[in-house]
Amino acid sequence: MSTPHQVNVALGERSYPIHIGAGLLAQAGALIAPLIKGSRALVIADATVAKHHGTTLTASLNSAGIAHALVTFPAGEPSKSLSTADLLWQACAANHIDRSGAIIAFGGGVSGDLAGFVAAAWMRGINFIQIPTTLLAMVDSSVGGKTGVNSAAGKNLIGAFKQPRCVVIDPRLVSTMDGREYRAGLAEVLKYGVIKDPNFFAWQEAHAEALATGDPTAVAYAVAESCRIKAWYVGEDETEQGVRAHLNYGHTFGHALERETKYTRYLHGEAVGIGMRMAANLAQRLGLLKDATLVARQHALLQRYQLPLAHTTDHKSALAETLTKHCLLDKKVAAGRMRFVLPTAMGMVETHEIIDGAAVASAFASAFE
Ligand code: GLY
């Protein structure tokens, strides 16, 4: 079966398709059935997604003859925990999901990360399918196999690489998303243009209002292009030994802001948007950015996507220093060197280890107001 947009993630025997098309949720069963060959499936969905779209998915699985059960968990980041995973493993047992069974993640990033982790560990790994329902999950977290839960040790420190057998994306589902959450997903779409594809960035400039208002044709194209770029990185560097880290553009600064504001002030994409401004500023400050227009073009597109552009604080320099110190103490930092993904031109980024704390602090302060 061919779908309006199809992208392949090339991983040898573990390669998989990403099917993208308006209304595709109703065909999910037919797309999945050949992959799971008559085995039982457990659909793991957050309660809100199940309420909005559960009936369509269930009808589609039934008409394709897929025996399944649907389990829900409360929507929201706190559910991305070992205790929820444990409840889901119990649901696997209660629903007789054996080694030939499958888990279907249905929802946003939390559902995908949690259900993927459950699938990776249950009976040492069973089939896994992603059906993302938020823009962020469609363009990022459902593709590439990063799964996991949060713990007292930190966010996303416990997890596994678990590639899905396929990803089924119905871009129409974003129409039921909260507007702010939808726009936060656009920050990741913008990111793909800056890190890899000047034409995609220019296309976004030409269609920014259509995207910001969720025009279905524009959304479908943006999702397909984002998946194409993400698939390339995953195919090149599945376990992030090198180039996949480019997908973290804006994330080091963004994570620092999210942590500082205790994950309550910004949605992830919003913090990444501000973080991309900081990263471009750092690149400029270090003389790495050759394209003088990038900073203004990135800023203008973030603005047209109605994303926050700056972090408001009364203590600019003190906060910049604190956040720089936090970056240095980050568990992922090696030997006092902070790693940042920095743009050198539109569509090109490089990873740099920075030891100049003052430059990093100034980059933080550049997006404070
Ligand atoms: N979200 C970045 C990655 O999947 O590598």
Residues whose N, C-alpha, C, O or C-beta is under 5 A from the ligand:
A	BS01	LIG	D140 V143 G144 K146 R244 L247
